[in-house]
Amino acid sequence: MVKQPTIVVTGAAGFIGSVFVQYLNEQGFHQLLLVDDFGVEEKRKNWEQKQFIKVIERQSFIAQLENDEFEVDAIVHLGARTDTTEFNYAIHEELNLNYSKSLWNYATQKKIPFIYASSAATYGAGEHGYDDNHDIVNQLTPLNPYGVSKNEFDKWALTQSNQPLSWTGLKFFNVYGPNESHKARMASVIFHSFNQIKQTGLVKLFKSHKEGFKDGEQLRDFVYVKDLVKVIGWMLHQMMSNSWDANKNGLYNLGTGKARSFYDLAANTFKAQGLAPNIEFIDMPLDIRDKYQYFTEANMAKLRAAGYTAPFYSLEEGVNDYVANYLLPAKGY
């Protein structure tokens, strides 16, 4: 019997991390070390039904790794402080930068695959476009400390002479889907729209405060979490089967390549429930108004060139699946 690889998933109690753990379970992988802050009660439903060998608190994990307590075959680092309204950079620096460096160094030392979550927040207002080109990383000016911390790690990774044999940093665009209910204000507009419809029959979207954009016509690249974990799983398989060339290492966009409006998002949330859209526009909060992205769209050519051929959910397909199969029956993934 072939020994299963031991895979570390950080952020395993969170949104994307818990969906990825379920994806791995469905692919037959159960030798999983789940790393996160497991004291958050509302996250419990995300991870406790999954199959794994151990849960490990984030704060003690690095020390346990350094003591060679585990034989690890790959690290998928999805844990981060993701709150874009947290303006204390020291918090982001510790969790998103320093912690990531420790995991990178371990993966380098052990010569194991390392996949980590970067973010489209690194692109700032998009003045340099949305190309996952290493040449522009030093020019990027993110709009908040979260984006800064993610970009700082990308910059650091690209300058390291000592690297894991195979590694990628994935710039997630606007991810939505099941297991995000604990994220509160930072959950997707679909999640908030669904709950607003349930409570009031109405969805409130931000007005535009920028010339050239009508209310509700702010555009984002919305990517369904099921597509996201499929890409991560594909990369991990490539790396662990030695099918990933070192020249493919680096940063990759992970969106759909097609920007859509917040209005479309809300309208489809109504449609998935058989309802007519009822949308009202409200002023954007002042604390995010000057740090707001009005357009994001991933250039996906690099991922395709690396060999990923599967199609992505359209916005209509993704919203319908999320609403019908998870939000309406109040189920997790």
N, C-alpha and C positions, 0 to 999 in steps of 0.2 A: 504494500500500500504506500502510495506516494505521500510524503509528509506535506501537509498544507503550509503555505508560507504564513508567517506571523506579520500582520499588517497593523501599524499604528494609525489610528484616526484621531486627530485632535479636533476639538470643537464637536465631539461626537454627540453631545446632548443638545446641541443647537439645531438650527434650521437645516442648513445644507449638510452638515456633518451627519445628522441622524438619518437623513434620506440616503446619503451615501452608504452608511452602515447597512441599511435595509437592502440597498442595491447589491452590496457585496454578499449579504446573506442569500439573496435570490440567485446569485451566481455560484453559490455553494461554498462561500468562504465564511468560516466561523472562528478561525484563529485570530481574533481581533482584540487589540488592546485599545480600549476607549479612554480618551483623555479629555477632561473638561473640569469645570467647576460643578460638581454634582450636588451641591447644596441648594440649587435653585429648584424649588418644589414644582413650579409650573412646567419645567422641562422634563420632569420624570417620565411622563407619558411618551416622550420622544425616544427614549432609549431602553426602558426597562424590559420591554418585550422582545428586544433584539437578541441575537445569538452572538456571544463573545466569550473570551476567556477571563477578562478582568476589566474592571473600571478603575482608573487611577486619577487622583486629583492632580489638576494642572500644576499646582505649586510644588508638588513633590516629585513630579515625573522626571525632570531633568536629572535630579540627584540619583534617582533609581536607574536611569539610563547609564549614567557615568559609573555606577557601581556594577555595571554589566549584569544586572538582574535579569535581563531579557535577551533572547536571541531574536533580533528584529530583522525582517527581510525587506521592509519598505515603510516609508512614512508618508502619509497624506495629511498635510498640515492645513486644516480648515478653521482652526480656532483663532479668534481675534477679538479685539474690542472693536465693534463695528458701528458704534453710535456716532453718527456724523454731527450730532449736536453736542458732543462732549468736547469742550475746547481746552481741556487741560492736556497739553501735549505729553507731559510726563507719563500719563496713564497709557497713551497709545505707544509711546516709545518703549516702555517696559514690556507690554504684551505683544505688540505687533512687530517690533524691531529686535529688541534684545533676545526675547524668547525664540524668535524665528532663527536668529543667528546660532543659538545653541543647538537647535535641531539640525540645521544645515551642517554644522561642524561635525555632529555625530554621524549624519548620513555620509559625509565625505570620508570620515575616518573608517567607517564600516563598509564603504563602497556599495551602498544600497540606494535604490531609487528614492527621490525626494520630489514630491509634488506639493506646491503650496498655493494658497489663495492670495492673489493680488487683487486689484480692483480697478474698475473704470473710473473711480474717483481720482485716480492718479492723473487723468487727463485734464483736470480742472475745467475751465470753460470751453475747452476744445479748440483753443487758438492754434494748436499744432496738429489738429486733426485727431483721428482715432485709429491710427495705424500702430500695430504692435512691433514697431521698428525700434531696435535697440539704440539707434543713433539719436532719437529724440528724448530719451528718458531723462537726461540731464537738463533738458530745457523745460520740462513740464512744471507747471505751477498749480498744484492742487488747491482747492478752495477751502479745505478744512483740515484740522490736525489728523483726522483719520486718513485722508488721502495722502497727506504728507508722509505719515509713517509707512504707508504701503509703498510709496514711491522711493522712500529712503532705503527700504529693504531691497527693492528691485535694483536700485543703483549699486548697493553694496554687493549683491549677488553677482552682478555682471562684471564686477572688478576683481572677483576672487580668483586667484591662480589655483587654489585648492578647491575643487568642486566635486559634488557627487558625480559618479559616472554618468548617471542620467537624471535630469531634473527639468522641471518646468514651473514657471510662475503664471498662474491663470488670472487674467484680468476679467473678473466677473462683471457683467453689466447689471441691469435691473432684474434680479432673480425673484420669482414668485412661485408659490406652491405650498403643499401641505407641510405641517410641522413648524409653521412660523408664528403661531398665535402668541408665544411668549415674548415676541419682539416689541410688543406695545407700539409706541409711536413709529418705530423703525420697520414695522411689518409693511407688506406691499399694499399698494392702493387697492388692489383687488380684495384683499382681506378686509381692509377698512370699508370699502364700498359695500361688500356683502353684509357687514354688520350694520352699516347705516341704513341699508335697504330694509333689513329685518326690523330695525327699531323705528324708522321714520318713513320708509317708502321713498326716501330721497337720498341722493349722493351729492356731497359738497366737494367741489374741486377748486384748486387755487386759480384765482384770476391771473392773467399775465401782467407782469410789471416790466415788460420789455417790448420795445417797438419791433414790429414784424411778426409777433406771435399773438394770435387771438386767445381769448380765455379758453383753457382746456386743450389748446393745441400745442402745448409744450410736448416735445417729442423725446422718447427714450427708446432704447433697445431693450425690450422686455423679453427675458429668456426663462422658459419653464424649467423648474429645478430637475425634472426627470431627464431633460436633455443634458443639463449640466453634469449630473452624476454619470451619465452614459459616456460623456467625453472623458471624464476623469478615469473611469473604469477602463476605457479603451487605451488611454495613455499608460496606465499602470500595467495592463496586460502586455503592451508593447515593450515596456521597460523590463518587466520581470521575465519575459521570454527572450531577452537580448535581441529584440527586433528594432530597438530604438537607437539610431546612430547619434553619437555625441554632437554632431553638427546640427541636430534638431533641438538640442537643449536651448532653453531660453524662455522668453515671455510670449504668451499667446493670449489674444482676445478670446473671450467666451461670451458671445451674445448670439443673436440670430443673423445679424447683418442687415436687419430691416427695422428702422425706427418707426414707432407708432405713437399716436397721441394718447394722452391721458383720457380724453373724451372717449376714444375707441375702447379703451380698457374698461371704463365705467359702463359704457353702453352694452358691452358684451357681458358684463356681470349681471345686468338686468336680463338680457336676452337668454342667458343660460338658465334663468328661472322662469322663462316665459312671460317676462314683464316688459312694458314699454319704458324707455329711459326717462328718468325724472331727475334732472341735474341742475344744481344751483352753483354759482361761482362766488367764492369768498376771498377776502384779502389774504395774501400769503403772510405768515408770521414774520415780524421784523428781524428776528434772530437768524433766519435763514435766507432772507430776501436777496441779499447781496452775494450770497454764496451758492446760488441755485443754478443747476445745469438746465438749460432750456433745450438742448439737443445732444443726444448721444447716439452713435451708431457704430457698431463694431465692424471693422474691416476683417472679414473672416478668411481671407485668401491664404494666410499663413497656416492655419489649422488644416485647411483643405489640402494644401501643398504637402503637409506632413503625412497625409494619407487618410484623414478622417472623412468618410463619404456619406455617413448616415444623414437623413433629412432632419430638420428641426420642426417642432410643433409650430404651427402658425399661432398668432395671438388668439384667434377665434377657437382653435382646437385646444390650446392650453388652458384658456379661461374656462371653457366648457367642461373639460376634464376635472379641473380643480374644484369648480363650483358643484358639479353634479356628483362627483365621487368622494369628495372630502368635506367641503364646507356644508353642504345641505345635510348629509348624514352625520356631521360632526365627527368625522373619522380622521385619524392620523395615518401616516404612511409607514 
